[in-house]
Amino acid sequence: MSTSQVTPPTMAASLISGLIDQSKEILGGTPVFAGTRVPVRALFDYLEEGLSLNEFLKDFPRVTSAQAIGVLRLTQLAFDAILYEDSSRRMHSSTSEA
């Protein structure tokens, strides 16, 4: 199956695999970087505080650069999908009003 044939939920699931784990046994189900007990939210907290990705990786050495960048990329894709859906909805409603 080519990337163009993958549905967005399937693509998201394949991107999450290897990046994020979520289990009630680990931090009560809080999403964590795969293979660690580091909450994904910690990355965003660091960035919100103005700290760098390198500082985050230094403080959480079990998280790989590929994992952190993968989560950021996944977030970008989710944001793009939301914008696309909103844009499509607005275009559809404007054409149905005409």
N, C-alpha and C positions, 0 to 999 in steps of 0.2 A: 504494500500500500504506500503510495507516494505521500509526501507531506501535504500536497494540495487536496488529497482525498480524505485526510484525517479530519474528523469533526472537531470543533473547538473543545468540547468536554474530553474527548479522547486525547487530544493534543495536550491539554492541561494535565491530565492524569499521567501521561508519559513524561512530561516535564517535571512533575512533582516527584515521581518515582526516583529515588536516589538522592533527592534534595531534602525532603521533609518526611518525618515520621510523626504519627499521632496515635497514641495508645493511652488508655486509662491508667496503665501501669507506670507511665512516664509523665511526671508532673501533672497528673490528673487529666491527661488528654490534651494538654497544651501542645500545639504544633512545635516541634523541635527540629533542628538540623539533623538529618539522618545520621545514625550512629553516635549521637551525642545526647546530652541532656541540656543543650543550649537552646532556649526558646528563640524561635524565628523573630519574635517581637523585639528581642534584644538588639538585633541588627538595626531595625528601624528606630529604636530608642537612641542608639549611638548616632545615627545620621541626623535625627531630629535635634540632638544636642550640639550638632556642628562638628562631631568627631568624624574622623576619616574611616574608610573601609580598612585601611592598613592598621589603624588603632584597634578596631574591632577584632581583626584577625590575630593581632598580637595578644590581645586580652583573652581570646578564645581559640587557642591553637588547635583544638580538635576540629574546628570548622575549617574546611578548605576554602581556598579562594574560589574554586569552581562552584562550590555550594553557595557561597554568598552571592556571587555574580549571577548564578542560576536563579536564585530567589528574586533578585532585583529584576532580572529579565522577565521572569514569570509575572511579577507585579506590573511591569511595563506592558506586557501582552494583555493582562486583565484590564488595565486602564484603556488601552487602545480598543479592546473589544467593547467596553462600556461606551466609549465615545462613538464608535462605529454604530452600535445599536441605537444610541440616542439620535445620531445623525440620520440613520435609516428611518427611524420612527417619525422624525420631523419631516423628512422628504415625503414619506408615504402620506402623512396627514395633510401636507400642503397640496399634493397632487389629487387627493380625494376631495378636497374642498373646491378645487377648480371646476 
